[in-house]
């Protein structure tokens, strides 16, 4: 592979063809890459940028195409999106360079399209305004401006109001800080920041939580000795808060029913001072190996990983019956992921029909998980989505069918008292308000 643009083209085609997550596709593609750092950075920027702005780019390109955009050869469409993104959003790349390089790629990939690519990109370079009237059609306006499907724009507006909906969408297009969590089982945050500074890496305390910090600039964290030795993990504030909401303490028995890859189980072990018992489960056997490896690297000795279907009514794990025995149960359910679009922009293009199937599965997982909780114990339900059908409605249904549980306020007083609850005891973290991933947390106590 000789250029970042060639790498970006191949990765974008793979994501389109296989519906792959961008972070995994990028990681897999570059694991053995010899591409220079500057070219690698270019490819990352183009891939994530094209995914971030795909609907906007397609809207603009459609103005200059004689036939519908979905009739284009996917190879040509990918090239046009890449070229348009460079022209419109990458200020350090001159328009002529973006056009010339894209035409060169077209000559290699689909020679017949050279003329089309050149002509269309030259029109894109005129940077004509979108000309969508916000007052006449606010849904279309937000859809094209922030590159969100119209049905998702409507969902956010109906759920959170127009101002918050725009805040959510705008936040998804902003580069986030790399938030990390120091591992108190091996080091302190202050010592870790000091060691990183000695390597020329600028890190600063994130005083919202006691072990949280963030790293400034672009750093390949996975190559750092401190990372490999388990002195810290990359973990958003929302996920750290989720672990804190469980309220686990030394000596507790905790079950994390949807644990892979294990980040919240690891944080729970730290909050428990590595004393007690954590049973981390996942439906896939191979993912339990990932959890075990992660726990070993972080020195989390109290974690054991097991394959288990969280939606199953069976309360046995590895031959032991946990019905009514767990002090704390975390149900971090599979979800649509609309709270983490900033890191995985392709999520917003998931088919609506696929999303509509999730609440039933989520309810089954929550209902089954409740059977594991002892009297007086705590059950936490969380998702990284901002879809009320997967959040509040699942929890309301759970309470209506499980009278022995009551909702309690998780994390009351957290973040210096900045957390605000609505009429319910449920907590929704909106990214533009809390500077976190979008996240939902509900906690229930067994009476």
N, C-alpha and C positions, 0 to 999 in steps of 0.2 A: 504494500500500500504506500503510495508516494505522496499523497496530499490529504489534508484534513477535509477538503470538499469531497474527495472520492470516498473517504470513510463515512462522512455524513450521509452521502447518497445511499450507500449500502445499508447503513443502520436504519434510515428512515423507511426504506423499502421493506426491511425485515419487520419493523414495528407495524407497518401497514398490513403486510401479508399474514403475520403470525399473531397479531393483536398482542404483541409483547409489551411489557412495561419498559419505558425508556431507560430507567436506571439500570435494570438488569441487562438490557440489550447493549447499552454502552459499556458496562462492566465486562460482559462476555466478549465483546468485540475487541476491547483493548487489553485484555489480560496478557496477551503475548505480543502486543504491538511494539514495533520499533519506531513508530512515528515520533518525530521531535515534539517536545512539549508545546511549542507554539502552534503547530499544526493540529495536535490533539485538542488543545483548547479551542481552536477554531471549529473543529468538528462538533465538540460539545455545544458550543454556542449556537451553531446552525441547527443541530438536531432539536435541542430544547426550544429554541426560538420558533422554528417552523411549527412544532407541536403547540406551543403557546398561542400562536397567531393564525392557525390554519384556516379558520372560518373567515377571518379578515382578509387573509391572502387570497382565498378562493373568491371572495366577493369582488375584490379588486381585479383579479385575473379575468373573471367572467366578463368584465366590461370590454375586454380586448380580444375575446375568442369568438370565432364564428359559430362554434357548436357548443352544446352544454359541456360544462367542465367534467362531468362524470363520464363523458364519452371519450375523454382523452386517454391515450396510452398512459398507464400509471407511471412508467419511467419518465415520460415527458412532463407529466404533472408534478412529479417530485422535483425535477430540475427547475421548473418554473417557480415552484414554491420556494426552493432554496435561493434562487436568484432574486426573487422579489423580497424575501426577508432581508437579504444582505443590503439591498438598495434602500429599503424603507426603515430598517431598524438597526443596522450596524454602521454607525457614523464614521468609524475609522476606516471603512472600506469605501473607496471612491466608486461612484456609480459605474464608471466605465470599466473598472476592474471586475466588479461583480458581474456585469454583462459579458465581458470577454471570457472570463473563466467559466461561466455557465455555458456559453456557446461552445467552448472547447470540450467541455464534458459531453454536450449533446452530440458533437461530432464523433466521439468515441462510443457513445451508448446507443444513440438513435440518430444516425446521420441525416435521415430524411427531415428531422425536426429542426435543424440548425436555423433555417430562415424564420420559422415560426417563433422559436425561442428568442432570437435576436429582436424581431419586430415587437413582440409582446413586452419584453423587458424594457425596451426603449420607451414604450408608452407608460409602463409602470414608473419609470424614472421621472416622469413629469410630475408625479406626486399630487395628483388631483384630489381634492377633498372628497370625503365619503358621501356628503350630501344626503344624509338621512335625517329627517326632522324628528327630533326627540319628542316633541309635544304630540305629534300626529301618531307616531308609532314607537313608543318607548321600548317595547320588547325587542323590536328589530334593531333599534339604535344600540342598546346595550349588547345585544347578540354580536353585532358586527364590530363594535368598538372594542369589546373585551374578548371576543372569539369564544362565545358560549352558545350552545344550542338553544333555540328559543324556548323549548320546553323547560330547560333548566333555569333560564332567566325567569320565567313565570313562576317556577317553584320557589326560587329565592325571594322574589318580590312578595308572593302570597304568604310566605312563611315569616319573613323578617322585615318587610316594608322596603320601599324603593331605595331609601338612603343606605340601609344596611346591605341590601342586595348588591348595590354598586360597590360598596366597601369590600364585600367578600370577593367580588370578581376582580376588582382593582388589585387587591392584595395578592391574588394568585399570579399576577404578572410581575410582581416585584421580587427581586433577588432576596432571599432570606439569609439571616445569619446562620453560621454553622454552630448550633447549640450542642453542647456536650455535657456529660455528667462524670465528674471525678469519682473514682471507685474508693470509698472510704475503707474498704477491706484491705487496701494495699497502699494508699497514699492519702494526702490531703489536697484539697483544691489549691491552696496557697503554694504548696511544694511543687505541685504539678505545673502550675503557671510559671513558677520560677525556672523549672527545668526546661520548659518549652521556650522561654525567653532566651535561655542560654544557647539554644539552637537557632535563634533568629526568628522564632515563631511568636507572633503577637497574640496573646490571649488575655481575656479580661473576665472578671467575676460577673456573673449574672445573678444579682442579689435577690432575685425573685425566689430562688430556692437555694438551700444551703450548699449543695455540691455542684450547682450548675455554673457553667462558664461558656464563653463563646470564643471562637477563633476568627481572627480578622484576616481577610485576604484569601487567596486560593492556595490550599495546602493539601497534598495527597496524604491524608491522615492514615490510611491503611498501611503506609510504608514506615510510619514512625515506630521506633522501638517502644515508646510508651503505650502506643495503641496495641501492638503485638503482645506486650506483656500484661495487658489487661488493666492498665492504670486509669483508663477512661473509656467511655463509649459515646458515640454520637447518639443523642436522644433529645428530641424536642421537649420543651417545657411542658407541653400538653401531656405527653406520655409519662413524664416524671410525676406530674400532678395526678395522673390516673393511678399510678402505683401508690402514691401517698393516700389517695382516697380510700384504698382498701383498709387502711388503719392497722396493718399487721404489726405485731410486736414480738419481742423475743419469746420463743417457746410455742408460738402459734403453729397450727396446722393449716396451711394455705393451699388451695387448689386453683391453678391457672388453667382453665379448660380449653382455651384456644391460644396456646402460648407461643408458638413458633413466630419468629426465630428465637425468642427468649428474652427480649429486652426488658419487658416489665417484670418477668420472673427474677431476672438479675437484680433489678432495682429493689424489688421486694426483699431479696436476701440481704441487701445492704441496709435497708431500713430495719431489718430484724437482727442486725449485727451478726448475721450468719449463724443464728441460734434458733432452732425450731425445725420445721419441715415444710418444704414446698414441693408439690407434685405438679409438674408441668406437662400438659398433654397436647397432642395434636393428632388429627385424624390420619396423617401420613407418617408411616414408619420412618422414612428417610429424613423427615424433618425433626424427629426426636434426636437423631444423631447430631443435627445442627445445634439443637438446644444443649445437648451434653457437651459438645466441643466448646461452645460459647461459655457455659458455666465453668468449665475447667479453666479456661483462659482467664476468667474474671475472679477465680478463687471462691466461687459460690458453692461451697461443699454441701449445702442443705438441699440442693435441687436434685430431684430425680425425674427423668423424662420418660413418658409412656405414650404409646399409640392408643388413642381412644376417640370415638365419635362423640363429640360434645352434645349432639342432638339425641343420642340414645338414652332411653330411660334406665339403662343398666348403671347401677351405682358402684359396680366393682371396678377397681383399677389394679391391674397386675395381681389379681387374685384376692385383693383385700376390699371388703365392702365399706365404703365411706358414707353410706346413707346417714345423714344427720350427724356427721362427725367433724366436719371442717369448721374451724373458727372463722375463716374468711374464704370466700370464693370469688375469683375474678373471671368475669365473662366478657372478654374483649372480642366481640363478635365480628365475623367477616361482614364486610359492608361495601357500599358503593365507593367509598373513599373520597367523597366530594370535599372533605376538609384538607386533603393533602394534594390538591391539584397543582399547587406551586412546585412540588417536587416531581409529580408524575402527571404532566399536563394531558396526556392521552386519555386519562380517566374521564374527562368531561365529554368525550365522544362515545362513551359506552351506550349501547342501545337502551332506550327507555324500558323496553320489555324485559331486558335482563335485570334491571334494577327492581322492577315491580315484583320479582319472585323472592327477593331477599327477606322482607319482613316475616314471612311465615317461617323460614329457616331460623331467623334470629329469635323469634318467639319460642320455637322448640328448644333451642339451645339454652335460653334463659330459664324456661320452665323446668327443663331437665337438670340444670345446674342448681336450681333451688333445692332439689332433693338432697344435695350434699351438705347443706348448711345446718349447723347445730342450732339448738334453741338459744337465742341471744346473739347468734353469729351474724355476720355481715355478708351480703351478696352485692357485688358491684357489676353493673352493666355499662359497657363503654363501646363507642364506635369512633372512627375518624371520619365521620360524614356529617353533613348539615341537612339531612333529609328527615323531616319530622316523622315520616312514615316508618323509618328505620329506628327512630329514637323515641320520642315521646309516646307515639301510638303503641309501640311494642311494650313500653313500660306500663302504660295505662291498662293495656289488655292483661299484662301479667298481674297487676294488682287486683284487677276485677276478678281474676280466676284463682288467686292465691291469697285468701284472706288472712293467713297467718303471717304475712309480711307487711311491713309499713315502710313507706319511703322516708328517708332521712336526708338531711342536707350534707353532701360530701364537701369537704374542704372549706367549711365555713371559717372565714377569717384568713384564708390563704392569700398569698400574693399581697401581703400588707393590707388585707381587707378590701382589695380592689374587686374581688369576685362579687358579682351581683346575681341574685336569683330573681326569677320572675314569680308568677303566681304559684308555680309548682316547686318542689324541692329538687328538680332536675337542674343540671348545669350544662349550658351550651357555651363553649368558648368560640367566639367569633374572631377570625384572624386579624381583622383590621382594628379590633378593640383591644385584644389581649396580646397582640404580637406573638401569636402561637399558630400552630396548625389549627384548623377547624376541628373541634372535638366535642363529644357529648359524654357526660358521666352521670349516672344515676346510682344511688346506693339504697339498699333495702335491709332492714333488720328483721330477723325472725323473732316474732313475739314469744 
